């Protein structure tokens, strides 16, 4: 699956929706626990878009399948 690029707000919404716990959502570094109970760290500069490769890594760190991401992303675009 080819992932789209995400804005800072979309990135925050993705982490809020799928992470059990997340600290630092207002800043460029988020530390949290994914829904599988594993810790993750994600870095993102607020003034830039998250590139498709970075989105793929974030999806993997959050413990999502490509289908789950696709459903979430399609719901956000409406």
N, C-alpha and C positions, 0 to 999 in steps of 0.2 A: 504494500500500500504506500502511496506517496502522500506524505503529510503536508498540510498547508503551513504557511508561516503564521505565527500568532503575535498579536499585540500584547503589551504588558497587562492590560485589563483581562484579555482572554486567558492569558497564562495564569493570572491570579484566580480567575473563576474556575479554571480546570483543577488547580490545586485545591481550592476550597471544596469543590464538588467531590473529589475522589480521595483526598487524604483524610485519615482519621484524626490527625493532629498536625498542625503547621504553625511554626513560629517565624516571624519576620516577613509576613506577606506584604508589608508596605515598602520594603526595601529590596535590594537586588539579590539577597541571599535568603533562601527559605530552607529551614531545617524542619523535618517532620517525620511522621510515621505513615507509611502507606497502608492501604486497607488489608494487606496481608500481615501487618505487624512488623514490617522491616523498616529500619530507618533510611531516610534519603536526604540528600542535599541537592538543591537546585540553584544555579546562579543565572541571573538575567539582568541586563542593564535596562532600566525603565525607558530610556529614550530610543531603544532599538527594537526591531522585530525579532522574534525567536525564529531562527531558520528551520526548515523542514527536518534536517538531521538532528537538531537540538530537540525538536518536538518529539521525534522518535525516541530519543534517549529519555526524555521526561516521561513519556507514556510507559516506557519499560520500567522506570524507577517507581512509578505510581502503581505498577502491577496491573495495568490495563491491557486488554486485547485491542487490536486495531478496530474491531467491530464496535466495541464499547466507545472508543474515541470517536469513531465516525458518527454514531448515534448522538453522542453529546454535542459534537460540532454541528451536526445538521439541526439539532434543536436550538442551538444558540443563534443560528443564522436567520431563523424565522422572525 
